[in-house]
Amino acid sequence: MTDASQPNYPDVLGYITGGDRLNVSVVQLALAVRPRVSRAGRPFEAILLLQNASDVDVDVTATLQIPETDAKKQKKRFIAKSERLVVGLRPAEMGYVVLPLSSLPDTAPSDSYKLGMGVDVKPLGKPRRIRQPEGGGAVVLEYIADEAQGKINDLKRLTYSTSKRGLVGTVMEASFGIISGHIGQLADLKPGWVSLWKMSDYYKDERLLVDRYGDLIVAKVLPQLKRLKLFTPLLQATQHRFQSGGYPLKPIEARFIAKLLVGVLEMAAPKEDTFDYLGDDSLNVAELLRQRAASNGNSVVLPSWCRGMLRAIDQNEQAAERPAHALATTLFDELLRDAARHAFKMLKTSTGVELGSDRDVAAYVERLVADLRKPDRKLAFADAYLPLVTGGIILGDRVTMPEEKIGEALVEIASTLRERGAERNTDNELVFKLAEQVIDQALQKYGYRQ
C-alpha cells in the first residue's frame, strides 16, 4: 500500500512500459531490443530504461551479454560495439541506456534469441524512497521538454521485458529475432545514456525540487542573503547589463537599483515578524516554506529567483554555497523579474498612480527582462527608472550600507535626474514625473525640500 505522506514522483518509466518494471535496490528497470526483429548483418540496439526511485545519486553499471552462438550453433555471430556503460543517476532521474550490437550476414534466422543485461546498482548515500515500488505519480507531458516527449513516445512503441536470468546477481533478459539479411546501408548506432526526466526539468511544478532542496534553501541559502555579501556583485551586474545595453548608468542610479535587488532578497527571511507596508508576503521564502511544511506539502508559489535557485542546486549543489554569485550571474534575470514586480507594487502604494492592470505590468516586466539581455536592444531612460531606479529610491532607506548617508544619496539622485532632463520627451514624460514625485517624497522624509 502506498504511504500518502511520502512523495511519489512522476512514474515516467511506468508511463513508457505500461506499468511493468523490475525493482533493483532503489532503481526501476525495463529492457527492450530495438527493433525486436532485425535482418542478419544489420545493427540493432539494447535499450535499458532506468528510473531512480530515491533522493540520492546512484551509480548503475549496465553490462551487455550477447548470445555466444546462433541458431545453427555458429559461434561469434553477434558483435557489440560496447558491452559496458556506467551511468550516474541524479535523484529521481529517469532515462535510458543504449548499447548497439549487430549480427553477421550469415547469422541463422530465429525468433528465439535471448539478450542479457547485467545490472549493478550502488546508491551513493542513504536513500529515501520517492517513488513507490509498484509505480510513481502521474506523468503530465506538458511539463516535459518537447525533445524528451518525442523520445518517450518512440519508446512507448517497444516491447519491454522485466524478467531475470539466473539466481545470483541481476541479469535481465529480453527476446529478439533475426531474419535473413540482404546488403544495404548500415546505420551508425552509438552507445550512450539519454536522460529524459530530472527534477529540474519539471518547470511548472517546483514541489518536487522543494521536497528535495527546501531544507537546503533554509539552512544554506537564506542565511547568506545579507546586504554586505549581495550588494557589490549585484551592483556590478546591474552596471554591466545597462552598459552592454548602450545606456550606461550613473553610479547613484546603479546603487539604487542594487538596493532594490538586495531589499527583495532580504525579504526572503525578514528579521522581524512585524507588518511592513512595503513588504510582500510572496517574497518571504522562509514563511512560504514553513506554511508548506505545516500544510503537509501543499504547493506554494515561490519567487522566481528561488525557483531558479532550486534548479541550479539540482544541477550542482555547490550553488547553495555561493548564492550571491549565482544571483549576480545565471539567476540575475529571475531576481530582476521579482524586483521589477515588487517595485511596481511599491510605486502604486507610494504615489497612488495606477500604471496598468496586472496583465499590463506582467507584460512590461517580461519585456524589460528580455530587453536587458538583448545586446542589440538599445536601452533608454524608462528602462532604468521604470520601475527599477524609482523602486530602489522607495526602498532605499531600508537597505543602507556602512557609512552611507541616505539624505546625501537622495540629493545626488535628484541632481542626476535633472541632468537627465535632456532625454525628456513625450514618451517618457510620465516616467520623469513619477521619478520626481518619488524623489521629492523621500527628500521630504529626511527634511529636504526640492
Buried (B, 14 or more C-beta within 10 A) or exposed (E): EEEEEEBBBBBBBBBBBEEBBBBBBBBBBBBBBBBBBBBBBBBBBBBBBBBBBBBBBBBBBBBBBBBEEBBEEEEEBBEBBEBEBEBEBBBBBBBBBBBBBBBBBEBBBBEEBBBBBBBBBEBEEEBBBBBBEEBBBEBEEEBBEEEBBEBBEEBEEBBBBBEBBEEEEBBBBBBBBBBEBEEEEEEEBEBEBEBBBBBBBBEEEBBBBBBBBBEBBBEBBBEBBBBEBBBBBBBEBBBEBBEBBEBEBBEBBBBBBBBBBBBBBBBBBBEEEEEEEBBBEBBBBBBBBEEBBEEEBEEBEBBBBBBBBBBBBBEEEEBBEBBBBBBBEBBBBBBBBBBBBBBBBBBBEBBEEEBEEEEEBBEBBEEBBEBBEEEEBEBBBBBBBBBBBBBBBBBBBBBEBEEBEBBEBBBBBBEBBEEBEEEBEEEBEEBBEBBBBBBBBBBEEBEBEE
